[in-house]
């Protein structure tokens, strides 16, 4: 993509011809790191992989609750070093879109708002409310001034070419009535008054006031039009997959469909398209929102949460980007002329003088043949062919030239640090968390309190405790009815677990009836309510609340009576006793290491010291065997774990047909299995020989069952047919115009060589990577030809031609399928 000068951007800020701009971008959230060392280690690699994938701009949110966790106290250190991040992007030669918001959504806790904001008297979020507008302006000004001081805006010669104010407000603004319109006008005026010298955008805001640019978010935005002809057609979020919820199956989006959406957008006049996500990363700590958003935010992105390129998604999109950029001169010179040469066929031609580029789209779910400019073209279903010269196809979105990769995890048991074995012989020590009230800062109130107003999200946990007297004989059987706004709860009777309840991502509220046995005389009822990330989306989401708000009723007592405990006096404790004493970094002096390690016990802390897995492959912990809780490695929280929350059995398919409109529930895998068992530990958090793992186990598990898992690439595959276009990177050479389809393989890591060919077949092979099969038609020379061309090299290219392999079945379109491994 051509580079734009500061003068260009200065003029465009004044609404001068936006057709000069053509960008492909990504969102890189600050999920990707959670410590200063991780920031240094991961950001440059992720940015470079993004650039190598053909991107021009990196978008990032600015999370208010990360940068101002306490009112007036700012955090711009480590992973929160926004200036350092922007400069790292600039150092790679890329631009930045700074999405200040400051509302983010992003499946992030409380949508990115800090909790202290909720407690400002008279405040109402995201509406024409003076207290909210004052705080929003103060934070926005803070961020803009920081960027200006470092000369980071394009108007100052820096990399920031766009900024965003608000986020997807148009989706829910009707609920706020007339105040929504005045709020949006205020937000637009506030943003533009900051004189950044670059344009501001609002996504999903059809009535964005001039000069704010309204943009599109979604799986497809080709039909989107901005609210003024003076504004460019921009796509701020092209959802590359979907987020995972605890209790849900794993969503994914086929790259053929994603590539189709990208090409369609540029076919119909798009100028700026952003992937949400290109790298999703990990929700470390308690940053997840939802509620019930998983710790993994992999999102089926082209770069996975471990920082590994996901193939063929990354590679095919790279080819799409190259193909679009081959058309750039035509795209920025004129608007498209769109015609329909057949049913469900759309042709877009960008032509000025001798310059011509075209896009041919088949938006049906069956293949078609179309005549265009006197030539015949085969268009696979749900695909776009790109013709940089209006004649020759450089790429079809449904035909993948890029190799795919099979990645796998190798598990290994924990290796205890030398000398760390304790009396239990397991290498683990523990502390039992007290049940009920155990802290001096507990307090009593009549009635049931809403949780978020009580805890201010200082902890996931809030204890509700009460004592009741029961007359008569011991062993009285009754039912404890509890109603909660969510998100989960555990009930203890006289110090013993009686039952639990949990909501889900679709319904956070919990209503449970728990059979309990009471004793004659005094009985303690201790209810532990917990949150799993705060609500991040929806009108008035900040007021939705959580916790046990009642009623809480004892039903079916011995005399047949019912006792409503809701309005009685309850004692409350925010958080857990040992949360405050530092066991998360292993420093508490109260750890036990007796001969028998307690397992399958609720409310218990575990600690062990371990040696990091050798090598450089990404590391995860497999929490199979545990229940639910949070984990810390060397004092850094790797997030909430919940391997016992299993997804529904139905809804998944062995393969997903990319043809036809995609939705978040269309392509699912992992049904009937735990939503997440593997939890990422960044290598930069680990020491070679001495590390501490601390767990808080909430519901019961066996820590001796957990293990390490290291991720590696096992095989690489490619399957290319005679009907595929040649590789995009050969387009500009005369040779490329003459050669036919080519199968390419390249080892994923430096210093690797192709060591074996596991499968090779020319003819009619079928199947997927790791499971290729020979068809009825096959050449007996394929394996030896591929071995000779590839083994011992880091990469190889093989032409798909009967001149090379012979013709095992005349009159049939043949293909070459190869699976190889590198060492």
C-alpha positions in Angstrom: 0.0 0.0 0.0 1.3 3.4 -0.8 2.5 5.5 2.1 0.7 8.7 2.9 2.5 11.9 3.8 1.6 14.2 6.8 0.3 16.7 4.3 -2.1 14.2 2.9 -3.4 13.4 6.4 -3.7 17.0 7.3 -5.8 17.7 4.2 -7.9 14.6 4.8 -8.7 15.8 8.3 -10.5 18.7 6.6 -12.7 16.2 4.6 -10.6 16.4 1.4 -10.9 13.4 -0.9 -10.8 10.2 1.2 -10.5 8.1 -1.9 -6.8 8.6 -1.6 -6.7 6.2 1.3 -6.6 2.4 1.1 -5.6 0.5 4.3 -5.8 -3.0 5.7 -5.5 -3.1 9.5 -5.9 -5.1 12.7 -6.9 -4.6 16.3 -4.1 -5.5 18.7 -5.5 -5.3 22.2 -3.3 -4.9 25.2 -4.4 -8.4 26.2 -1.3 -9.5 24.5 0.9 -8.8 27.5 0.6 -8.3 31.2 4.1 -7.4 32.5 6.9 -5.1 31.5 9.0 -8.0 30.3 6.2 -9.5 28.3 5.6 -6.1 26.6 9.2 -6.0 25.4 9.1 -9.7 24.3 5.8 -10.0 22.5 4.8 -6.7 21.0 7.6 -6.4 18.4 7.1 -10.0 17.2 3.3 -9.6 16.9 3.7 -6.3 15.1 6.2 -7.7 12.6 4.0 -10.7 11.9 1.2 -8.3 11.2 3.3 -6.3 8.8 4.5 -9.5 7.1 0.8 -10.4 6.7 0.3 -7.3 4.5 -1.2 -5.0 7.1 -0.6 -1.2 7.1 -2.3 0.0 10.4 -2.7 -1.3 13.9 -5.7 -0.4 15.9 -5.7 -0.5 19.6 -8.2 0.3 22.3 -7.3 2.5 25.2 -8.8 0.8 28.3 -9.8 3.4 30.9 -9.8 0.9 33.8 -6.3 -0.2 32.9 -4.9 3.3 32.7 -6.8 4.9 35.6 -7.7 2.2 38.1 -8.1 4.7 40.8 -9.5 8.2 40.1 -6.6 10.5 39.4 -4.0 7.8 39.6 -2.7 6.8 36.2 -0.9 3.7 35.1 1.2 3.8 31.9 3.8 1.2 32.9 4.5 -2.2 31.5 1.6 -3.5 29.4 -0.1 -0.2 30.0 2.7 1.8 28.3 0.6 3.2 25.5 3.3 5.5 24.2 5.8 2.7 24.0 3.2 0.6 22.1 2.5 3.3 19.6 6.2 3.9 19.1 6.8 0.1 18.6 4.2 0.2 15.8 5.9 3.2 14.2 9.3 1.5 14.5 7.9 -1.3 12.3 6.8 1.3 9.7 3.1 0.9 10.4 0.3 3.4 11.2 -1.9 3.5 14.3 -5.7 3.9 14.8 -6.1 5.0 18.4 -9.6 3.9 19.6 -9.8 6.1 22.8 -13.5 5.5 23.3 -13.2 5.5 26.2 -16.0 2.9 26.2 -14.4 -0.2 24.6 -16.8 -3.2 25.0 -14.3 -5.8 23.8 -15.6 -8.5 26.1 -13.4 -6.6 28.6 -14.4 -6.1 32.3 -17.1 -3.4 32.6 -16.6 -2.5 29.0 -13.3 -0.8 29.9 -14.8 1.6 32.4 -13.2 1.9 35.8 -15.5 1.0 38.7 -14.9 4.2 40.6 -16.8 6.0 37.8 -20.0 4.2 39.0 -19.8 5.8 42.4 -19.7 9.4 41.3 -22.9 11.1 42.6 -25.5 11.7 40.0 -23.6 10.0 37.2 -25.3 8.1 34.3 -23.0 6.4 31.8 -23.0 7.2 28.0 -25.8 9.8 27.9 -26.1 13.6 28.2 -25.0 13.6 31.8 -22.7 16.3 33.0 -20.7 14.2 35.6 -20.1 11.5 33.0 -19.2 13.9 30.2 -16.7 15.7 32.5 -14.9 12.5 33.4 -15.0 11.2 29.8 -13.5 14.5 28.5 -10.8 14.6 31.2 -9.6 11.1 30.3 -9.8 11.7 26.6 -7.8 14.9 26.9 -5.2 13.1 29.0 -4.6 10.5 26.3 -4.6 13.1 23.4 -2.2 15.3 25.3 0.1 12.3 25.9 0.2 11.6 22.2 0.8 15.2 21.3 3.6 15.5 23.8 5.4 12.7 22.0 4.5 14.0 18.5 2.7 10.8 17.7 -0.2 12.2 15.6 0.3 12.1 11.8 -0.2 15.9 11.7 3.0 16.0 13.8 4.9 13.5 11.7 3.8 10.5 13.9 2.0 7.2 13.2 -1.5 8.0 14.5 -3.7 8.5 11.5 -7.2 8.1 13.1 -8.8 8.3 16.5 -12.2 7.0 17.7 -14.6 8.4 20.2 -17.4 6.3 21.7 -18.0 2.8 20.4 -21.0 1.0 18.9 -23.4 3.5 20.6 -25.8 3.4 17.7 -26.6 -0.2 18.5 -28.3 0.8 21.8 -28.8 4.6 21.7 -32.6 4.3 21.2 -32.8 3.2 24.9 -31.5 6.5 26.0 -34.1 8.6 24.2 -33.5 12.2 23.1 -30.5 12.5 25.4 -28.6 10.1 23.2 -28.5 12.5 20.2 -27.3 15.4 22.3 -24.7 13.2 23.9 -23.3 12.1 20.5 -23.2 15.8 19.4 -21.4 16.6 22.6 -18.9 13.7 22.1 -18.2 14.7 18.5 -17.7 18.4 19.4 -15.4 17.4 22.4 -13.2 15.2 20.2 -12.8 17.5 17.3 -12.0 20.4 19.7 -8.8 18.6 20.8 -7.2 19.6 17.5 -5.3 16.3 16.8 -4.9 17.1 13.1 -6.3 13.7 12.1 -9.9 12.5 11.6 -12.1 11.0 14.3 -14.5 8.1 13.7 -17.6 6.7 15.4 -18.4 3.1 14.6 -22.0 1.9 14.2 -23.2 5.5 14.5 -25.3 6.4 11.5 -26.0 9.9 12.7 -22.3 10.8 13.5 -22.1 14.6 13.2 -19.8 16.1 10.6 -16.8 15.9 10.4 -16.9 12.6 12.4 -16.8 9.6 10.1 -19.3 6.9 10.8 -17.9 3.4 10.2 -19.2 -0.2 10.1 -18.6 -3.2 12.4 -19.7 -6.7 11.5 -19.0 -9.9 9.6 -19.8 -8.2 6.3 -19.7 -4.4 5.5 -19.8 -4.4 1.7 -23.4 -2.9 1.7 -22.5 -0.2 4.2 -22.5 3.4 3.1 -21.3 6.4 5.2 -23.7 9.2 6.0 -22.0 11.6 3.6 -20.5 11.3 0.2 -17.6 13.4 1.6 -16.7 10.6 4.0 -14.8 7.4 3.2 -16.3 3.9 3.5 -14.5 2.4 6.5 -14.8 -1.0 8.3 -13.5 -0.7 11.9 -14.2 -4.3 12.9 -14.3 -7.3 10.5 -14.8 -10.1 13.0 -12.3 -12.8 12.1 -13.9 -15.3 14.4 -15.8 -14.9 17.6 -15.1 -14.9 21.4 -15.4 -18.0 23.6 -17.5 -18.1 26.7 -17.1 -20.5 29.6 -19.8 -23.1 29.0 -19.8 -22.6 25.2 -18.4 -24.4 22.2 -15.4 -22.9 20.4 -16.4 -20.7 17.4 -14.3 -20.4 14.3 -14.6 -18.6 10.9 -13.5 -20.3 7.7 -10.8 -18.2 5.9 -12.7 -18.5 2.6 -15.6 -16.6 4.0 -13.4 -14.0 5.7 -11.5 -13.4 2.5 -14.8 -13.2 0.6 -15.9 -10.4 3.0 -12.7 -8.5 2.6 -12.7 -8.6 -1.2 -16.4 -7.7 -1.3 -15.7 -4.6 0.8 -13.0 -3.3 -1.5 -15.1 -4.4 -4.6 -17.8 -1.9 -3.5 -15.6 1.1 -2.7 -14.1 0.3 0.7 -11.0 2.3 1.8 -10.1 1.1 5.3 -10.7 -2.4 6.6 -9.7 -3.6 10.1 -9.6 -7.2 11.4 -11.1 -7.7 14.9 -9.1 -9.7 15.8 -5.8 -10.2 14.0 -4.3 -11.2 17.3 -6.7 -11.7 20.2 -4.3 -12.8 22.9 -5.2 -13.8 26.5 -7.4 -12.2 29.2 -4.9 -12.3 32.0 -5.9 -11.5 35.5 -9.6 -10.5 36.0 -9.8 -8.5 32.8 -12.6 -10.6 31.1 -16.0 -9.2 30.8 -19.2 -10.7 29.5 -19.9 -12.1 32.0 -18.5 -15.6 31.5 -16.0 -14.7 28.8 -13.2 -17.2 28.8 -9.6 -16.5 29.7 -8.6 -17.3 26.1 -9.4 -14.5 23.6 -8.0 -16.4 20.7 -10.9 -15.4 18.4 -9.7 -17.8 15.7 -7.5 -14.8 14.6 -4.7 -15.1 12.0 -2.2 -14.9 14.8 -3.3 -17.2 17.7 -3.3 -16.3 21.4 0.2 -17.8 21.7 1.6 -15.6 19.0 1.8 -18.4 16.4 0.7 -17.7 12.8 -2.6 -19.6 12.1 -2.4 -21.2 8.7 -3.9 -21.1 6.2 -5.8 -18.1 7.5 -2.8 -15.8 7.9 -1.3 -16.8 4.6 -4.5 -16.7 2.5 -5.3 -13.2 3.9 -1.8 -12.1 3.0 -2.4 -13.2 -0.6 -5.7 -11.3 -0.6 -4.0 -8.2 0.6 -1.4 -8.5 -2.1 -4.1 -9.0 -4.7 -6.0 -5.9 -3.6 -2.8 -3.8 -3.5 -2.1 -4.8 -7.1 -5.3 -3.0 -7.9 -4.4 0.1 -5.8 -3.7 2.5 -8.6 -7.2 2.0 -10.0 -8.9 1.8 -6.6 -7.7 5.2 -5.4 -8.3 6.9 -8.8 -12.0 6.4 -9.3 -15.3 4.9 -8.0 -16.4 1.5 -9.2 -18.9 0.8 -11.9 -21.1 -2.1 -10.7 -23.1 -4.4 -13.0 -24.7 -7.8 -12.7 -23.7 -10.1 -15.6 -25.8 -12.9 -14.2 -28.0 -14.0 -11.3 -26.2 -13.5 -8.0 -23.1 -12.3 -10.0 -21.7 -8.9 -9.5 -18.9 -7.2 -11.4 -17.2 -4.0 -10.2 -14.8 -2.2 -12.6 -12.4 0.5 -11.5 -11.3 2.2 -14.8 -9.6 5.5 -15.6 -7.7 6.0 -18.8 -5.4 2.9 -19.3 -5.7 1.8 -15.7 -8.3 -0.9 -15.0 -9.0 -3.3 -12.2 -12.1 -5.6 -11.7 -13.7 -7.8 -9.1 -16.1 -10.6 -10.0 -18.3 -11.9 -7.2 -20.5 -14.9 -6.9 -22.8 -14.3 -4.0 -24.7 -17.6 -4.4 -24.0 -20.9 -2.7 -23.4 -22.8 -6.0 -20.7 -22.4 -8.6 -21.2 -20.3 -11.7 -19.6 -19.4 -15.0 -19.8 -15.8 -16.2 -18.7 -14.0 -19.3 -17.0 -10.7 -18.6 -15.2 -8.4 -21.1 -15.6 -11.2 -23.7 -13.9 -13.8 -21.5 -15.3 -16.8 -19.6 -14.6 -17.1 -15.9 -15.5 -19.9 -13.5 -16.6 -18.5 -10.1 -16.8 -20.9 -7.2 -19.7 -20.4 -4.9 -19.4 -17.5 -2.4 -16.2 -16.2 -3.8 -14.6 -13.1 -5.4 -12.1 -13.2 -8.2 -9.7 -10.2 -8.4 -8.4 -9.1 -11.8 -5.8 -6.3 -11.4 -5.8 -5.7 -15.2 -9.5 -6.4 -15.8 -8.5 -9.6 -17.7 -6.4 -12.1 -15.7 -7.4 -13.5 -12.3 -4.7 -13.1 -9.7 -6.7 -14.6 -6.9 -10.0 -16.2 -6.1 -11.0 -16.0 -2.4 -12.3 -19.6 -2.3 -9.0 -21.1 -3.7 -6.3 -21.2 -1.1 -2.7 -21.3 -2.3 -1.3 -20.9 1.2 -0.1 -23.9 3.2 -2.0 -25.0 6.3 -0.4 -26.1 9.5 -1.2 -28.7 12.1 -0.3 -27.6 15.6 -0.5 -29.7 18.7 0.2 -29.7 22.4 2.7 -32.0 24.0 2.0 -32.5 27.7 4.5 -33.2 30.4 4.2 -33.5 34.1 5.3 -30.8 36.5 9.0 -30.9 37.4 9.4 -29.8 40.9 12.3 -27.5 41.7 15.2 -29.3 43.3 14.8 -29.3 47.1 11.1 -28.2 46.9 9.5 -31.6 47.9 7.6 -31.2 51.1 6.4 -33.7 53.7 3.4 -34.6 51.5 5.8 -35.9 48.8 3.6 -34.3 46.2 5.5 -31.1 45.9 2.4 -29.1 46.8 1.5 -27.2 49.9 -1.8 -25.6 50.8 -3.9 -23.2 52.9 -7.6 -23.8 53.6 -9.7 -20.6 53.0 -12.1 -20.1 56.0 -15.8 -20.6 55.3 -17.8 -17.6 56.1 -16.7 -14.4 57.9 -13.0 -14.3 58.8 -11.8 -10.7 58.3 -11.9 -7.8 60.6 -13.4 -5.5 58.0 -16.7 -7.4 57.8 -19.9 -5.5 58.4 -23.6 -6.2 59.1 -26.6 -4.8 57.3 -30.3 -5.6 57.2 -31.4 -7.0 53.9 -29.5 -8.4 50.9 -26.9 -6.2 49.2 -26.2 -6.0 45.5 -22.6 -7.2 45.0 -20.9 -4.7 42.6 -22.0 -1.8 44.8 -20.6 -3.6 47.8 -17.3 -4.9 46.5 -16.5 -2.2 43.9 -15.1 -5.3 42.0 -12.1 -5.5 44.4 -12.7 -9.2 44.3 -14.8 -11.8 42.6 -16.2 -12.9 45.9 -18.7 -11.6 48.5 -19.8 -13.6 51.6 -23.4 -13.3 52.8 -23.7 -14.9 56.3 -26.5 -15.3 58.7 -27.2 -17.4 61.8 -30.7 -18.9 62.5 -32.2 -20.9 65.4 -34.2 -24.0 64.8 -36.4 -25.4 67.5 -37.1 -29.1 67.9 -35.1 -32.2 67.0 -31.9 -32.2 65.1 -31.8 -33.3 61.5 -34.5 -31.0 60.2 -34.9 -31.3 56.5 -35.7 -28.2 54.5 -35.0 -26.5 51.2 -32.9 -23.3 50.8 -34.2 -21.2 48.0 -31.8 -18.6 46.7 -32.2 -16.1 43.9 -29.2 -14.2 42.6 -28.5 -11.7 39.8 -25.4 -13.9 39.1 -23.0 -15.0 38.3 -22.6 -18.1 40.5 -22.8 -19.1 44.2 -21.9 -21.7 46.8 -24.1 -22.4 49.9 -22.6 -23.7 53.1 -24.6 -25.0 56.0 -22.8 -25.2 59.4 -19.4 -25.0 57.6 -20.2 -27.7 55.0 -20.9 -27.3 51.3 -24.6 -27.9 50.6 -24.9 -26.9 47.0 -24.0 -24.5 44.2 -25.5 -22.8 41.2 -24.1 -21.0 38.2 -25.5 -18.9 35.4 -24.2 -18.8 31.8 -23.3 -16.3 29.1 -26.9 -16.1 28.0 -28.5 -15.9 31.4 -26.3 -14.7 34.3 -29.1 -15.0 36.9 -29.1 -18.0 39.3 -32.1 -19.5 41.0 -31.5 -22.6 43.1 -33.3 -24.9 45.5 -30.8 -26.7 47.7 -31.9 -29.5 50.1 -30.3 -28.8 53.5 -30.3 -30.4 56.9 -30.5 -28.1 59.9 -29.6 -29.0 63.5 -31.6 -28.1 66.6 -30.4 -24.7 67.9 -28.1 -22.4 66.1 -27.3 -22.9 62.4 -24.9 -20.9 60.2 -25.8 -20.2 56.6 -22.8 -18.9 54.6 -23.4 -18.0 50.9 -20.4 -17.2 48.7 -21.5 -15.1 45.7 -19.1 -14.6 42.8 -18.7 -12.7 39.6 -17.1 -14.0 36.4 -16.3 -10.7 34.7 -18.6 -7.7 34.8 -21.1 -6.9 32.1 -19.5 -5.1 29.1 -22.3 -4.4 26.6 -25.9 -3.2 26.4 -27.9 -0.2 27.3 -27.4 0.8 30.9 -25.1 -2.3 31.4 -23.4 -0.5 34.3 -26.6 -0.8 36.3 -27.4 -4.5 35.7 -25.8 -5.7 39.0 -24.8 -9.0 40.4 -25.0 -11.0 43.7 -27.7 -12.4 45.9 -30.5 -9.9 46.0 -33.1 -12.4 47.0 -35.3 -13.7 48.0 -33.5 -16.2 50.2 -36.1 -18.5 51.8 -36.1 -21.6 53.9 -39.0 -23.7 52.6 -40.7 -26.7 54.1 -39.6 -26.5 57.7 -40.8 -29.2 60.1 -43.9 -27.4 61.0 -44.6 -26.7 57.4 -43.7 -23.0 57.7 -41.5 -20.9 55.4 -39.0 -18.4 56.6 -37.9 -15.5 54.4 -34.4 -14.5 55.4 -34.1 -11.7 52.9 -34.8 -8.7 55.2 -33.0 -10.1 58.2 -29.6 -8.9 59.4 -26.7 -10.3 57.3 -23.0 -10.1 57.8 -20.9 -9.3 54.8 -17.2 -9.9 53.8 -15.7 -8.5 50.7 -13.2 -11.0 49.2 -11.3 -13.9 50.7 -9.2 -13.8 53.8 -6.0 -14.9 52.0 -6.5 -12.7 49.0 -5.3 -9.9 51.3 -2.3 -11.9 52.7 -0.4 -12.5 49.5 -0.7 -16.2 48.8 -1.0 -15.3 45.1 2.7 -14.8 45.0 3.5 -17.6 47.4 4.7 -15.3 50.2 2.4 -16.3 53.0 4.1 -18.1 55.9 1.0 -20.2 56.7 1.4 -22.9 53.9 0.9 -26.4 55.1 2.8 -29.4 53.8 1.5 -32.4 55.9 1.7 -36.0 54.8 -1.7 -36.0 53.0 -2.5 -33.4 50.4 -6.2 -32.4 50.6 -7.9 -32.8 47.2 -11.4 -32.3 45.9 -11.9 -29.7 48.6 -13.6 -26.4 48.0 -12.1 -23.1 49.0 -8.4 -24.0 49.2 -5.1 -22.5 48.1 -2.4 -24.6 46.6 1.3 -23.8 45.9 4.2 -25.6 44.2 7.6 -24.7 42.8 8.5 -25.9 39.4 11.1 -26.0 36.6 9.9 -24.4 33.3 9.6 -26.7 30.3 12.7 -26.6 28.2 12.8 -25.1 24.7 11.2 -22.0 23.3 7.7 -23.3 22.3 4.8 -21.5 23.9 3.7 -22.9 27.2 0.3 -23.5 28.7 -1.0 -25.2 31.9 -3.6 -28.0 31.4 -6.0 -27.6 34.3 -7.7 -30.9 33.7 -8.5 -32.3 37.2 -9.3 -28.9 38.7 -12.7 -27.3 39.2 -12.8 -23.5 39.1 -10.5 -20.8 40.3 -7.6 -18.4 39.5 -3.9 -19.1 39.0 -0.7 -17.1 39.4 2.7 -17.8 38.1 5.5 -15.9 39.8 2.9 -13.5 41.1 1.3 -12.8 37.7 -2.3 -13.9 37.3 -2.8 -16.0 34.2 -6.6 -15.6 34.7 -9.6 -17.6 35.8 -9.6 -21.3 35.1 -12.8 -23.3 34.7 -12.2 -26.7 33.1 -15.3 -28.3 34.5 -17.7 -25.9 32.6 -18.6 -28.1 29.6 -20.2 -26.9 26.4 -23.5 -28.4 25.1 -23.4 -31.6 23.1 -25.1 -30.2 20.1 -24.3 -27.6 17.4 -20.9 -28.7 16.2 -20.0 -30.1 12.9 -16.9 -32.0 11.6 -16.5 -29.4 8.9 -18.1 -26.0 8.3 -19.4 -25.0 4.8 -18.0 -21.5 4.2 -20.6 -20.9 1.5 -23.4 -18.6 2.7 -23.6 -15.9 5.4 -21.6 -16.5 8.5 -22.9 -16.1 12.0 -21.2 -16.6 15.4 -23.1 -19.9 15.9 -22.5 -21.3 12.4 -19.1 -22.9 12.8 -18.5 -24.5 16.2 -16.1 -27.2 17.6 -15.4 -28.8 20.9 -19.0 -29.6 21.7 -19.6 -31.7 24.9 -16.1 -30.8 26.1 -14.7 -28.3 28.6 -14.7 -24.8 27.0 -11.1 -24.3 28.0 -8.6 -26.6 29.6 -5.3 -24.9 28.4 -4.2 -21.6 29.9 -1.3 -19.6 28.4 1.8 -18.7 30.4 4.0 -16.3 28.5 7.6 -17.5 28.4 8.8 -14.1 29.6 7.1 -14.8 32.9 9.1 -17.9 33.5 12.6 -18.5 35.0 14.5 -21.5 33.8 14.8 -23.3 37.1 12.7 -21.6 39.9 9.1 -20.7 39.5 6.1 -20.6 41.8 2.5 -21.6 40.9 -0.3 -20.6 43.2 -3.9 -21.7 42.7 -7.1 -20.7 44.4 -9.5 -23.6 43.9 -13.1 -22.7 44.5 -15.1 -25.9 43.9 -12.6 -28.7 44.4 -9.9 -30.5 42.4 -6.7 -32.4 42.4 -3.6 -30.2 41.6 -1.4 -33.2 41.1 -3.3 -33.9 37.9 -2.5 -30.7 36.2 0.4 -30.6 33.6 2.3 -28.4 31.3 1.5 -28.3 27.6 3.9 -26.9 25.0 2.6 -26.0 21.5 4.4 -27.0 18.4 3.7 -27.3 14.7 3.6 -30.9 13.6 2.9 -30.9 9.9 2.4 -28.5 7.1 0.1 -29.2 4.1 -1.0 -27.8 0.8 -3.7 -28.8 -1.7 -3.6 -26.9 -5.0 -5.5 -27.8 -8.2 -5.0 -27.1 -11.8 -7.7 -24.5 -11.7 -5.9 -22.4 -9.0 -4.4 -19.1 -10.1 -0.6 -18.9 -9.9 0.9 -17.5 -6.7 0.1 -13.8 -6.2 3.7 -12.8 -5.7 4.5 -14.0 -9.3 2.0 -11.6 -10.8 4.4 -8.8 -11.6 6.8 -10.9 -13.6 6.4 -12.1 -17.1 7.2 -15.5 -15.8 4.3 -15.4 -13.5 1.9 -14.7 -16.3 3.1 -17.8 -18.1 3.3 -20.3 -15.2 0.4 -22.3 -14.0 -0.7 -23.1 -10.4 2.2 -23.8 -7.9 2.2 -25.7 -4.6 4.4 -24.0 -2.1 5.8 -25.2 1.2 7.9 -23.4 3.7 9.1 -24.4 7.2 7.5 -22.3 9.9 10.7 -21.5 11.9 14.2 -20.3 10.9 16.9 -23.0 10.6 14.3 -25.7 9.9 14.5 -28.0 6.9 11.8 -30.2 5.3 12.7 -33.6 6.7 9.9 -35.9 5.4 7.0 -36.1 3.1 4.1 -37.8 4.9 1.7 -37.8 1.9 1.8 -36.7 -1.7 -0.8 -37.4 -4.4 -1.4 -36.0 -7.8 -4.8 -36.8 -9.3 -8.0 -36.6 -7.2 -6.8 -36.7 -3.6 -9.3 -35.6 -0.9 -9.4 -34.9 2.8 -7.8 -32.4 5.1 -4.4 -31.7 6.4 -3.3 -34.7 8.5 -6.0 -36.9 6.9 -5.4 -36.8 3.2 -6.5 -39.8 1.1 -5.7 -40.9 -2.4 -8.5 -40.6 -4.9 -9.4 -43.1 -7.6 -7.1 -41.2 -10.0 -3.4 -40.9 -8.9 0.0 -40.5 -10.4 2.6 -43.1 -9.2 5.4 -40.5 -9.5 4.0 -37.9 -7.1 5.8 -38.9 -3.9 9.2 -39.3 -5.4 8.9 -36.0 -7.3 7.8 -34.1 -4.2 10.5 -35.7 -2.1 13.2 -34.8 -4.6 12.0 -31.2 -4.8 11.5 -30.6 -1.1 13.5 -32.7 1.4 16.5 -31.0 2.7 15.3 -27.5 1.8 13.6 -24.9 4.0 11.0 -24.3 1.3 10.0 -25.7 -2.1 7.7 -24.9 -5.0 6.2 -27.5 -7.4 4.3 -26.6 -10.5 0.9 -28.3 -10.8 1.2 -29.7 -14.3 0.7 -33.0 -16.2 4.1 -32.2 -17.7 5.6 -32.9 -14.3 3.4 -35.7 -13.0 1.9 -37.2 -16.1 -1.8 -37.4 -16.7 -3.4 -40.3 -14.7 -7.0 -39.4 -15.7 -7.5 -37.3 -18.9 -10.4 -34.9 -18.9 -10.5 -34.5 -15.1 -9.3 -31.5 -13.2 -6.4 -32.8 -11.1 -4.8 -31.5 -7.9 -1.7 -32.1 -5.8 -2.0 -32.7 -2.1 1.1 -32.8 0.1 1.7 -33.2 3.9 5.3 -32.6 5.1 7.2 -32.1 8.3 10.2 -30.0 9.2 13.0 -30.5 11.7 
